[in-house]
């Protein structure tokens, strides 16, 4: 794990990337799933959730970062796994 909180990395990640949403911090603004619908979805109440198991294919790394950086509550963690 790289660290806690969103990883803001202007370059490319070399390892696997996983995203997580802290449900306690998410307020349901929907920016994550509006900006990155391939990575994030919404539940029945409009709160964000991670699609699949959270592992992000290399082609969607930029989308994962975009969703995390636009979360007003910083509820999304983008983690590079070794």
N, CA, C and O atoms as CSV, one atom per row, in Angstrom:
chain,resi,resn,atom,element,x,y,z
A,1,UNK,N,N,0.848,-1.166,0.000
A,1,UNK,CA,C,0.000,0.000,0.000
A,1,UNK,C,C,0.896,1.231,0.000
A,1,UNK,O,O,1.901,1.284,0.709
A,2,UNK,N,N,0.527,2.195,-0.785
A,2,UNK,CA,C,1.306,3.419,-0.890
A,2,UNK,C,C,1.092,4.302,0.329
A,2,UNK,O,O,2.055,4.871,0.843
A,3,UNK,N,N,-0.115,4.432,0.797
A,3,UNK,CA,C,-0.412,5.290,1.939
A,3,UNK,C,C,-1.902,5.426,2.087
A,3,UNK,O,O,-2.665,4.803,1.349
A,4,UNK,N,N,-2.320,6.232,3.030
A,4,UNK,CA,C,-3.744,6.426,3.218
A,4,UNK,C,C,-4.194,7.659,2.466
A,4,UNK,O,O,-3.399,8.558,2.191
A,5,UNK,N,N,-5.450,7.696,2.141
A,5,UNK,CA,C,-5.988,8.808,1.359
A,5,UNK,C,C,-5.689,8.605,-0.102
A,5,UNK,O,O,-4.927,7.713,-0.474
A,6,UNK,N,N,-6.290,9.432,-0.930
A,6,UNK,CA,C,-6.077,9.286,-2.366
A,6,UNK,C,C,-4.617,9.481,-2.747
A,6,UNK,O,O,-3.936,10.358,-2.216
A,7,UNK,N,N,-4.157,8.669,-3.654
A,7,UNK,CA,C,-2.800,8.803,-4.173
A,7,UNK,C,C,-2.868,9.735,-5.360
A,7,UNK,O,O,-3.553,9.448,-6.342
A,8,UNK,N,N,-2.173,10.834,-5.281
A,8,UNK,CA,C,-2.137,11.768,-6.396
A,8,UNK,C,C,-0.776,11.635,-7.059
A,8,UNK,O,O,0.236,12.132,-6.566
A,9,UNK,N,N,-0.786,10.964,-8.166
A,9,UNK,CA,C,0.439,10.625,-8.866
A,9,UNK,C,C,0.258,11.028,-10.318
A,9,UNK,O,O,-0.618,10.493,-10.999
A,10,UNK,N,N,1.052,11.942,-10.799
A,10,UNK,CA,C,0.886,12.417,-12.166
A,10,UNK,C,C,1.420,11.419,-13.192
A,10,UNK,O,O,1.078,11.494,-14.373
A,11,UNK,N,N,2.255,10.487,-12.741
A,11,UNK,CA,C,2.780,9.485,-13.657
A,11,UNK,C,C,1.930,8.228,-13.638
A,11,UNK,O,O,0.840,8.206,-13.067
A,12,UNK,N,N,2.440,7.195,-14.264
A,12,UNK,CA,C,1.713,5.925,-14.297
A,12,UNK,C,C,2.151,5.064,-13.118
A,12,UNK,O,O,3.305,5.084,-12.688
A,13,UNK,N,N,1.175,4.304,-12.615
A,13,UNK,CA,C,1.488,3.339,-11.575
A,13,UNK,C,C,2.120,2.121,-12.215
A,13,UNK,O,O,1.810,1.771,-13.354
A,14,UNK,N,N,3.004,1.480,-11.477
A,14,UNK,CA,C,3.684,0.304,-12.006
A,14,UNK,C,C,3.012,-0.991,-11.551
A,14,UNK,O,O,3.106,-2.010,-12.236
A,15,UNK,N,N,2.337,-0.960,-10.402
A,15,UNK,CA,C,1.704,-2.160,-9.873
A,15,UNK,C,C,0.200,-2.144,-10.092
A,15,UNK,O,O,-0.332,-1.330,-10.846
A,16,UNK,N,N,-0.468,-3.064,-9.413
A,16,UNK,CA,C,-1.921,-3.107,-9.467
A,16,UNK,C,C,-2.495,-1.958,-8.659
A,16,UNK,O,O,-1.933,-1.569,-7.635
A,17,UNK,N,N,-3.602,-1.419,-9.113
A,17,UNK,CA,C,-4.264,-0.316,-8.420
A,17,UNK,C,C,-5.634,-0.792,-7.945
A,17,UNK,O,O,-6.381,-1.438,-8.679
A,18,UNK,N,N,-5.935,-0.451,-6.699
A,18,UNK,CA,C,-7.223,-0.806,-6.117
A,18,UNK,C,C,-7.856,0.467,-5.554
A,18,UNK,O,O,-7.166,1.308,-4.979
A,19,UNK,N,N,-9.171,0.600,-5.722
A,19,UNK,CA,C,-9.893,1.737,-5.164
A,19,UNK,C,C,-10.832,1.265,-4.071
A,19,UNK,O,O,-11.345,0.147,-4.106
A,20,UNK,N,N,-11.046,2.149,-3.089
A,20,UNK,CA,C,-11.941,1.881,-1.973
A,20,UNK,C,C,-12.682,3.164,-1.655
A,20,UNK,O,O,-12.127,4.257,-1.772
A,21,UNK,N,N,-13.943,3.029,-1.252
A,21,UNK,CA,C,-14.711,4.188,-0.804
A,21,UNK,C,C,-15.030,4.001,0.667
A,21,UNK,O,O,-15.548,2.960,1.072
A,22,UNK,N,N,-14.720,5.013,1.466
A,22,UNK,CA,C,-15.064,5.010,2.887
A,22,UNK,C,C,-16.519,5.439,3.005
A,22,UNK,O,O,-16.838,6.618,2.854
A,23,UNK,N,N,-17.395,4.485,3.272
A,23,UNK,CA,C,-18.835,4.760,3.331
A,23,UNK,C,C,-19.188,5.771,4.417
A,23,UNK,O,O,-20.184,6.484,4.298
A,24,UNK,N,N,-18.396,5.838,5.453
A,24,UNK,CA,C,-18.668,6.793,6.537
A,24,UNK,C,C,-18.421,8.235,6.099
A,24,UNK,O,O,-19.034,9.158,6.635
A,25,UNK,N,N,-17.534,8.433,5.138
A,25,UNK,CA,C,-17.237,9.787,4.657
A,25,UNK,C,C,-18.034,10.173,3.423
A,25,UNK,O,O,-18.253,11.360,3.183
A,26,UNK,N,N,-18.474,9.193,2.629
A,26,UNK,CA,C,-19.204,9.479,1.385
A,26,UNK,C,C,-20.522,10.173,1.708
A,26,UNK,O,O,-21.285,9.714,2.557
A,27,UNK,N,N,-20.782,11.288,1.019
A,27,UNK,CA,C,-22.017,12.047,1.213
A,27,UNK,C,C,-22.964,11.941,0.020
A,27,UNK,O,O,-24.026,12.565,0.013
A,28,UNK,N,N,-22.588,11.158,-0.985
A,28,UNK,CA,C,-23.473,10.915,-2.118
A,28,UNK,C,C,-23.537,12.018,-3.153
A,28,UNK,O,O,-24.561,12.187,-3.815
A,29,UNK,N,N,-22.453,12.775,-3.303
A,29,UNK,CA,C,-22.448,13.826,-4.330
A,29,UNK,C,C,-22.468,13.256,-5.743
A,29,UNK,O,O,-22.971,13.899,-6.664
A,30,UNK,N,N,-21.928,12.063,-5.919
A,30,UNK,CA,C,-21.982,11.391,-7.213
A,30,UNK,C,C,-20.916,11.785,-8.203
A,30,UNK,O,O,-20.974,11.366,-9.359
A,31,UNK,N,N,-19.956,12.566,-7.800
A,31,UNK,CA,C,-18.926,12.984,-8.751
A,31,UNK,C,C,-18.107,11.792,-9.246
A,31,UNK,O,O,-17.728,11.739,-10.416
A,32,UNK,N,N,-17.838,10.839,-8.358
A,32,UNK,CA,C,-17.013,9.693,-8.759
A,32,UNK,C,C,-17.663,8.921,-9.893
A,32,UNK,O,O,-17.020,8.654,-10.908
A,33,UNK,N,N,-18.924,8.560,-9.736
A,33,UNK,CA,C,-19.560,7.760,-10.784
A,33,UNK,C,C,-19.992,8.584,-11.986
A,33,UNK,O,O,-20.196,8.027,-13.065
A,34,UNK,N,N,-20.135,9.887,-11.831
A,34,UNK,CA,C,-20.384,10.735,-13.002
A,34,UNK,C,C,-19.127,10.864,-13.864
A,34,UNK,O,O,-19.201,10.828,-15.092
A,35,UNK,N,N,-17.975,11.013,-13.210
A,35,UNK,CA,C,-16.718,11.224,-13.927
A,35,UNK,C,C,-16.038,9.924,-14.352
A,35,UNK,O,O,-15.305,9.905,-15.341
A,36,UNK,N,N,-16.271,8.846,-13.618
A,36,UNK,CA,C,-15.592,7.581,-13.903
A,36,UNK,C,C,-16.557,6.403,-13.769
A,36,UNK,O,O,-16.400,5.568,-12.877
A,37,UNK,N,N,-17.554,6.334,-14.652
A,37,UNK,CA,C,-18.569,5.284,-14.533
A,37,UNK,C,C,-18.037,3.872,-14.783
A,37,UNK,O,O,-18.717,2.897,-14.465
A,38,UNK,N,N,-16.846,3.750,-15.341
A,38,UNK,CA,C,-16.241,2.433,-15.548
A,38,UNK,C,C,-15.635,1.890,-14.267
A,38,UNK,O,O,-15.368,0.693,-14.167
A,39,UNK,N,N,-15.411,2.769,-13.272
A,39,UNK,CA,C,-14.759,2.384,-12.015
A,39,UNK,C,C,-15.741,2.426,-10.844
A,39,UNK,O,O,-15.682,1.581,-9.950
A,40,UNK,N,N,-16.646,3.412,-10.849
A,40,UNK,CA,C,-17.561,3.629,-9.730
A,40,UNK,C,C,-19.009,3.545,-10.183
A,40,UNK,O,O,-19.336,3.855,-11.329
A,41,UNK,N,N,-19.862,3.125,-9.277
A,41,UNK,CA,C,-21.291,3.098,-9.523
A,41,UNK,C,C,-22.002,3.751,-8.359
A,41,UNK,O,O,-21.368,4.266,-7.438
A,42,UNK,N,N,-23.336,3.727,-8.404
A,42,UNK,CA,C,-24.114,4.282,-7.303
A,42,UNK,C,C,-25.040,3.222,-6.749
A,42,UNK,O,O,-25.516,2.351,-7.477
A,43,UNK,N,N,-25.293,3.305,-5.442
A,43,UNK,CA,C,-26.225,2.366,-4.839
A,43,UNK,C,C,-27.646,2.922,-4.937
A,43,UNK,O,O,-27.861,3.962,-5.559
A,44,UNK,N,N,-28.609,2.239,-4.332
A,44,UNK,CA,C,-30.013,2.639,-4.426
A,44,UNK,C,C,-30.292,4.001,-3.801
A,44,UNK,O,O,-31.303,4.628,-4.115
A,45,UNK,N,N,-29.412,4.461,-2.925
A,45,UNK,CA,C,-29.600,5.753,-2.257
A,45,UNK,C,C,-28.728,6.855,-2.849
A,45,UNK,O,O,-28.721,7.975,-2.339
A,46,UNK,N,N,-27.997,6.553,-3.914
A,46,UNK,CA,C,-27.183,7.556,-4.584
A,46,UNK,C,C,-25.762,7.677,-4.069
A,46,UNK,O,O,-25.023,8.558,-4.509
A,47,UNK,N,N,-25.363,6.814,-3.148
A,47,UNK,CA,C,-23.991,6.840,-2.644
A,47,UNK,C,C,-23.083,6.063,-3.590
A,47,UNK,O,O,-23.517,5.110,-4.237
A,48,UNK,N,N,-21.834,6.474,-3.663
A,48,UNK,CA,C,-20.883,5.821,-4.545
A,48,UNK,C,C,-20.444,4.472,-4.013
A,48,UNK,O,O,-20.390,4.248,-2.804
A,49,UNK,N,N,-20.131,3.575,-4.943
A,49,UNK,CA,C,-19.510,2.305,-4.580
A,49,UNK,C,C,-18.569,1.900,-5.705
A,49,UNK,O,O,-18.699,2.337,-6.849
A,50,UNK,N,N,-17.633,1.064,-5.346
A,50,UNK,CA,C,-16.639,0.595,-6.303
A,50,UNK,C,C,-17.228,-0.577,-7.075
A,50,UNK,O,O,-17.844,-1.469,-6.490
A,51,UNK,N,N,-17.038,-0.571,-8.373
A,51,UNK,CA,C,-17.510,-1.676,-9.200
A,51,UNK,C,C,-16.552,-2.861,-9.091
A,51,UNK,O,O,-15.339,-2.685,-8.982
A,52,UNK,N,N,-17.104,-4.048,-9.120
A,52,UNK,CA,C,-16.284,-5.260,-9.063
A,52,UNK,C,C,-15.560,-5.392,-7.741
A,52,UNK,O,O,-16.079,-5.021,-6.688
A,53,UNK,N,N,-14.353,-5.927,-7.811
A,53,UNK,CA,C,-13.569,-6.170,-6.593
A,53,UNK,C,C,-12.665,-4.999,-6.225
A,53,UNK,O,O,-11.899,-5.084,-5.264
A,54,UNK,N,N,-12.748,-3.916,-6.975
A,54,UNK,CA,C,-11.950,-2.733,-6.684
A,54,UNK,C,C,-10.635,-2.653,-7.426
A,54,UNK,O,O,-10.002,-1.598,-7.456
A,55,UNK,N,N,-10.209,-3.767,-8.035
A,55,UNK,CA,C,-8.980,-3.726,-8.827
A,55,UNK,C,C,-9.257,-2.989,-10.128
A,55,UNK,O,O,-10.241,-3.263,-10.816
A,56,UNK,N,N,-8.387,-2.063,-10.451
A,56,UNK,CA,C,-8.595,-1.199,-11.613
A,56,UNK,C,C,-7.636,-1.600,-12.727
A,56,UNK,O,O,-6.422,-1.610,-12.521
A,57,UNK,N,N,-8.164,-1.931,-13.905
A,57,UNK,CA,C,-7.285,-2.243,-15.042
A,57,UNK,C,C,-6.428,-1.025,-15.405
A,57,UNK,O,O,-6.831,0.118,-15.192
A,58,UNK,N,N,-5.275,-1.286,-15.940
A,58,UNK,CA,C,-4.339,-0.203,-16.290
A,58,UNK,C,C,-4.992,0.867,-17.153
A,58,UNK,O,O,-4.687,2.051,-17.005
A,59,UNK,N,N,-5.878,0.470,-18.044
A,59,UNK,CA,C,-6.529,1.431,-18.940
A,59,UNK,C,C,-7.444,2.398,-18.190
A,59,UNK,O,O,-7.816,3.437,-18.735
A,60,UNK,N,N,-7.813,2.072,-16.944
A,60,UNK,CA,C,-8.728,2.923,-16.176
A,60,UNK,C,C,-8.057,3.619,-14.984
A,60,UNK,O,O,-8.746,4.213,-14.155
A,61,UNK,N,N,-6.737,3.555,-14.891
A,61,UNK,CA,C,-6.035,4.216,-13.782
A,61,UNK,C,C,-6.339,5.709,-13.732
A,61,UNK,O,O,-6.573,6.255,-12.655
A,62,UNK,N,N,-6.337,6.367,-14.873
A,62,UNK,CA,C,-6.610,7.814,-14.899
A,62,UNK,C,C,-8.027,8.105,-14.423
A,62,UNK,O,O,-8.259,9.100,-13.737
A,63,UNK,N,N,-8.978,7.244,-14.782
A,63,UNK,CA,C,-10.361,7.430,-14.338
A,63,UNK,C,C,-10.470,7.278,-12.823
A,63,UNK,O,O,-11.185,8.036,-12.169
A,64,UNK,N,N,-9.763,6.301,-12.272
A,64,UNK,CA,C,-9.768,6.103,-10.814
A,64,UNK,C,C,-9.229,7.337,-10.109
A,64,UNK,O,O,-9.806,7.789,-9.120
A,65,UNK,N,N,-8.127,7.884,-10.608
A,65,UNK,CA,C,-7.545,9.101,-10.025
A,65,UNK,C,C,-8.512,10.274,-10.141
A,65,UNK,O,O,-8.665,11.052,-9.200
A,66,UNK,N,N,-9.162,10.400,-11.295
A,66,UNK,CA,C,-10.089,11.497,-11.525
A,66,UNK,C,C,-11.246,11.445,-10.531
A,66,UNK,O,O,-11.611,12.464,-9.945
A,67,UNK,N,N,-11.817,10.268,-10.343
A,67,UNK,CA,C,-12.900,10.114,-9.380
A,67,UNK,C,C,-12.459,10.456,-7.964
A,67,UNK,O,O,-13.178,11.137,-7.234
A,68,UNK,N,N,-11.281,9.985,-7.574
A,68,UNK,CA,C,-10.770,10.245,-6.226
A,68,UNK,C,C,-10.479,11.733,-6.006
A,68,UNK,O,O,-10.814,12.286,-4.958
A,69,UNK,N,N,-9.866,12.365,-6.981
A,69,UNK,CA,C,-9.481,13.769,-6.820
A,69,UNK,C,C,-10.677,14.706,-6.802
A,69,UNK,O,O,-10.568,15.835,-6.326
A,70,UNK,N,N,-11.816,14.257,-7.311
A,70,UNK,CA,C,-12.999,15.111,-7.357
A,70,UNK,C,C,-14.006,14.812,-6.256
A,70,UNK,O,O,-15.101,15.373,-6.256
A,71,UNK,N,N,-13.659,13.949,-5.330
A,71,UNK,CA,C,-14.540,13.640,-4.203
A,71,UNK,C,C,-14.402,14.746,-3.162
A,71,UNK,O,O,-13.317,14.931,-2.611
A,72,UNK,N,N,-15.476,15.490,-2.877
A,72,UNK,CA,C,-15.384,16.597,-1.918
A,72,UNK,C,C,-15.005,16.161,-0.510
A,72,UNK,O,O,-14.418,16.942,0.238
A,73,UNK,N,N,-15.329,14.937,-0.141
A,73,UNK,CA,C,-15.032,14.441,1.205
A,73,UNK,C,C,-13.739,13.639,1.275
A,73,UNK,O,O,-13.378,13.154,2.347
A,74,UNK,N,N,-13.039,13.491,0.160
A,74,UNK,CA,C,-11.843,12.638,0.095
A,74,UNK,C,C,-12.154,11.235,0.634
A,74,UNK,O,O,-11.371,10.657,1.386
A,75,UNK,N,N,-13.305,10.709,0.234
A,75,UNK,CA,C,-13.749,9.402,0.717
A,75,UNK,C,C,-13.189,8.248,-0.110
A,75,UNK,O,O,-13.414,7.084,0.222
A,76,UNK,N,N,-12.468,8.559,-1.176
A,76,UNK,CA,C,-11.957,7.508,-2.062
A,76,UNK,C,C,-10.458,7.378,-1.880
A,76,UNK,O,O,-9.717,8.359,-1.953
A,77,UNK,N,N,-10.024,6.144,-1.641
A,77,UNK,CA,C,-8.607,5.828,-1.574
A,77,UNK,C,C,-8.221,5.077,-2.833
A,77,UNK,O,O,-8.890,4.122,-3.228
A,78,UNK,N,N,-7.148,5.511,-3.454
A,78,UNK,CA,C,-6.566,4.809,-4.599
A,78,UNK,C,C,-5.223,4.300,-4.133
A,78,UNK,O,O,-4.339,5.077,-3.775
A,79,UNK,N,N,-5.076,2.984,-4.141
A,79,UNK,CA,C,-3.910,2.351,-3.531
A,79,UNK,C,C,-3.173,1.518,-4.566
A,79,UNK,O,O,-3.778,0.715,-5.276
A,80,UNK,N,N,-1.860,1.715,-4.647
A,80,UNK,CA,C,-1.045,0.876,-5.496
A,80,UNK,C,C,-0.579,-0.293,-4.662
A,80,UNK,O,O,0.051,-0.115,-3.620
A,81,UNK,N,N,-0.891,-1.492,-5.124
A,81,UNK,CA,C,-0.480,-2.701,-4.428
A,81,UNK,C,C,0.799,-3.213,-5.035
A,81,UNK,O,O,1.016,-3.107,-6.242
A,82,UNK,N,N,1.660,-3.778,-4.177
A,82,UNK,CA,C,2.949,-4.295,-4.641
A,82,UNK,C,C,2.788,-5.533,-5.471
A,82,UNK,O,O,3.778,-6.096,-5.939
